[in-house]
Amino acid sequence: MIISRTPFRISFFGGGTDYPEWYRQHGGAVLATTIDKYCYLTCRYLPPFFDYRYRVVWSKVENRHEVGEIEHPVVGTLIRHLGITRGVEVHHVGDLPARSGMGSSSAFTVGLLHALHALQGRMVGKEELMTEAIFTEQELLKETVGSQDQASAAHGGFNKITFAQNGQIQVSPVVLRPGRTDELDSHLMLFYTGIVRTASKVAASYVTDLGQKRRQLRILRDLVDESIDLLASDRPIEGFGELLDEAWSVKRSLGAGISTGEVDDVYQRAMAAGAIGGKITGAGGGGFLLLFVPPQNQQAVLDALPELVHVPFHFESSGSQIIFYDREQDFSSAEAARESRPIRAFRELTPDAPTQWAIPYPHAGKTPVIAGQTKD
């Protein structure tokens, strides 16, 4: 049995420039960090003693005979892609809701790749995990997604991720003076709006014409370096929040689906209560709201947003990990033996009528009572 743990991420600047439609012509970069909220995936070869070959537990419970019957698109695709011929069981749990802008879909893909490779006896590196996850989502699943989420989930940490025109992706840790990262961490607040959306659908509303949004995307790209320069200097940390506010204004102009009236209202209330900047994480439209708030104003912001779930968090640097490995009993011979025999379909016993039996009475001269009858 294998258990993988893969972190969710927060992207600060550069979102939109990580789509291959953009960076293969212009290059791109993002500033992002992973946080201490995770996607957990448990995988094992399913023993051949059930009336199904695949079991997948996510928001649904799937018991399937053929891999083509599996509804979860990533699970079915990766079982085929990795050439797994034995029955498999996959269980998923996460610390945060899915489809919420925290890179959960890519964390699932990276984590499942990691676990299935380990199940086959292979330990893969972070670069391979990143590259294979990008290929899975963009080429096999044909989803409208960028390339930053897979890089963050695989590598972990607070990074500048650079996307070259030739397709190369470089993940560079952001090195700051002691205490600066903790200072940034202490100024960030995360709220769940309760609005669920699919990132690829939101992104599809503006990715198809990125060439018409060159000015906005170049500003978002430039803010990556400007924000790193600020963090690396002795300038007040509040400037980072001001850059977030600037970036959010630019990001909103990319497409109508990035923000909503409800999101705008929440953002303005937070700003009025003392936030300096913020953004909707991920492609936009809902999910999580990230705010930059000086510690002395954080209670006021909490009071101003009583209807939202506050999620405390901290930065993390581990990336995707195999946190449990237990060698299982080898059922391959039993599985092969079952395949060669005409096993009868499993079924539930449904007797035609209740069975009645006599209960012996221990004292002589007494009449036995029949089960199911009452004694007058």
N, C-alpha and C positions, 0 to 999 in steps of 0.2 A: 504494500500500500504506500502511496506517495501523497504528501500534502505540500502544495506550493502556496506561498504567500507573496502577493504582488501589490505594491502601493498604488494609491490613487495620486493624482497630481493637481497642482494649481499652476496655471500659466499666467504670467504677469504681462509680458509684452511680446509683440511679434506675431500673435495669432493671425492666421490668414496667409502669412508668407511661407507656411510649412506645407501648403498644398503643392503637389508636383506640377500642376498646371501653371503655377506661378514660378516656383524656384528653379525649374529646369530652364527657364528663360532669363530670370532676373536674379536668382539666388535668394536666400532668406535666412532668418534667424529668429529664435525665440529665447526668452528668459523664463525658466520654469523651475519648480521644485516639486518633489514628492513629499507627501505628508504621512503621518502615522495613522492612516486609515487604509484598510487593506481589503483585497479580494482573496478569498481562500478557496482552493480547489483540491478536492480529494479524488484520487484516481486509483483504480485497481483493475486487474483482470478479473472479470466476473466468473466465479466458479460455475462449471457446466451442470448445475443441479436445479436450474430454474426453467420455466417455460418461456423465457425470453432471453435474448442474447445481449441486449444493451439496456442499461438503466441510466437515465439522465435526470438528475434532480436539480431544478432551478426554480423559477416561479411556477413551473409545471413539474409533474412527475411523469416521465416517459418510460414505459417498458416496451421495448421494440425487438422484433425478430430480425429485421434487416437494417443496415446502416442508412439506407435510403429513406427509411421511415422516420428517422430522427428529425424533430422539428427545429431544435436549436441549430441555427445555421453554422455556427463556429464549430460545434462538437462534431457534427456529421462531416463537415469539410475537412477537419484536421485528422479524423480517423482515416479517411480515405487518403489524404495527402501524405500521411506518415506510413501508409501501407500496413496498418494494424489489422490483422486478420482474426484475432481472438476477440471474444466478448469483452466488453469494457463497461465499468460503472464509474460515473462522474457525479460528484456532489459539489454544488456551488453555494457559498454564503459570502456576504459582503458586509463591511462596516457602514456603508452608505447606500442610499437607494440608487438603482440603475437609471440610466438615461437622465442624468442630472448635471452633466457638464464637468465631471471630475475625472474624465478619462477612463470610466469604468469598463467600456466595451473593449478598449485596447488592453487594459489590465487583465481582463478575462482572457483575451487571446494570448497575451504573453504568458500568463500563468498556466493556461492549459497546454501551450506548447512546451513549457518547462516541465510540467508534470508528465506529459505523455512521452517526451524524450527520456526522462528519468525512468519511466515505467519500462521502456525498451532497453534500459541499461546504458543510456548515453547522458553525460553531463555536458551541457552546451554553455558557451560563454555569452556575455551580455550583447556583444555585437551581433552574434548569430541570432539570438532571440529577437533583437530589434529588427533586423533585416527580414527574418522569416515572418514576423508578425505583420510588418508593413506589406509584404508580398501577399499574405493571406487576406488581409482586409481590402487592399486596393486591387489586386489582380484576381484572386480566387473568388472573393465575395462581391467584387465590383462595387464597393461602397464608396460614397463621396466623403472621404476622410483625409486628413492631413497625415504628416509623418512625425509630429512631435510627441503624441501620446505614447506611442510604442517605444520611442527612445527613452522617455522619462520612466515608464514602467519597468523597462529592462535594466536601465542603469541606476536609477535612484539618485537622490541628491539634488542640490541647488546648482543648476547648470545653465550655461549658454549653449544652445544647440544650433549649429550652423548647417545650412542646407546649400550645397554647391550646385552649380548648373549641370555638372556632370552626374548628379545623383548621389554623390558622396555626402554622408552625414557625419558630422563631428560633434561629439559630446564633450564639452570642456567644463570641469567644475569651476565655479566662481569662488575664488579665494579672497577672503576679506580679513581685515585685522580682527584680533580677538574681541569678542563681544558684539561686533557689528551685526552678525547674522541673528544673534539672540535679540538684539534691539529691533530688528525688522520683524522677527517672529512675534514679539510682544505687541506690535502695533497692528496686527492683522486680526480681523474677525471674520468668521464664516457663518452664513445663514442659509438655511434651506427654504426656498420660496414655496415649495410644494408643487411647483409646476413641472410636470414630466414632459419631456420632448425627446425626439430622436435627432441626434446631432447631424447625421448625414442628410436628413430632410431639411433642417434649417440651413445647413451649408449649401445644399443644392440651390437655394434661392439666390445665392450671390457668387458661388464659385464659377459658374458657367461663363461669367463675363468679367473675370478678374482683370483682364487687360484694360477694361474701362475704368478701373479703380486704382490706377498706378499711383496717383498722388497719395491716397490714403494708405496704401500698403507700404509705400516708401517711408512715410512718416512712422508707421507702426514698427518698421524695421529699424529706423534710426533711434527710436526710443529704447530699443534693447541696449545699445551701446551707451546712450545717455544715462540710463538708469544704473548700469554697472559702474560707470564713471562716478556717479553720485555716491553710490554705496562704498566705493573704494576711497572716497575722499573724506575729509573731516566736516563736510557740509551737513547741516541738520537733516535728520532722517525724514522729516516731514516733506522734503522735496520729492521723495519717492511717491508719496500719496498724491501730490499735485500732478506728477507724471501719469499716475494711474487714471486720474480724472480726465486728463487730456487724451489719453489713449482710448478711454471709453467713449468720449465724444466722437473721436474719429471712427472707432469700430462701429458705432451705431449707424454711421452714414453708409456702411457697406451694403446694407440690405434692410428691408422693412421688417423681416422676421427676427432680427437680432435682439430687439427690445420690444416691450409691449407697454400699454398704458399702466398696467399693474406694476411692472418692473420699474418704470419711471417714477411712479408714486413712491414706492419703497425707497428708491435711491435718493430722492429729494428729501424724504423725511430723515433718512440717515445723515445726509449732509447738513440739514438744519440742526440736528442734534449734536454735531461735532465731528463727524467723519470728514476727512480731507479728500478722499478719493475712493475709487472702487471700480468694480466691473462685474458683469455676469461671467462666470467661468465657462470655458468651452465655447461652442459655436454660438451660444446665445439663445434667447427665447424663453428661458426659465432655468430651472435647476438651482444652482447655488450662487449666492451673492457674496463676493469677497469685498471687504471694506478695510480701508486703512484708517485707523482710529487711534489717536493718542490715548494712552492708558487712562488718563484722568477723565476722558469723555466716554469711555466704553459703557459705563452704567447708563448714561443718558441715551446712548444709542440702543441699548437693550430695552429701555423703557419706551423708546419711540417705535420699536418693531415688535410689539408683544405677540403678534400672530405668527411670527416666524420662529423656526427651530434654530437655536444657536448651537453650533458645533465647535467646541474648543479643539484645537489641533496644535501640533508642532511639526517642524521639518523633520524629515528622515533621510537617510542616505544609503540604505541597504539595497534598494532595487528588488527585483524578483528573486526569491530564494526558495530552495527546497528545505522545508523546516521539519519534515518527518519522512523517514524511509524505513520500511520494515519488509524484509524479504518474506514473500508469501510462499505457501506450499505450491509446488509445481503441479498444476492440474492439466498440463498439456496432453498427457497420455489419456487421462480420463475424458478430456474434451474430444480427442480424436476417436476414442472408442465409442462415444455417444454418437458422433457424426456417422459412424458406420452401421448403426443399429436403427431399426424402424421404431423409434420411441413413440408410444401412444401419447396423444395430446393430454395435457393436464386438465383436470376437471374437478368440480366440487360435488360432493356427495349430496344427492337429493332423494332421500328415501320416499317411497310411495305412501307409506303410512307410518305413524309412530310405533316403535317397537315396545311391546308390553312384556313384562316378565314378572314371575312370582317372587315375592320376598318371603323367605322362610321365617316363620314365627317361632321363637325359641321355646314357647310353653305349649305342652300337649293340650289338645282339646280346643285350641284357638283356631279360627279360620284365617288363612293367609290373606293379606291385602295385595291386590294387583296394582302395580304402579300405574298411575294415571287415574285411579279410582279413589273415591272417598268412602270411608267406613261409616255407615249410619249408626 
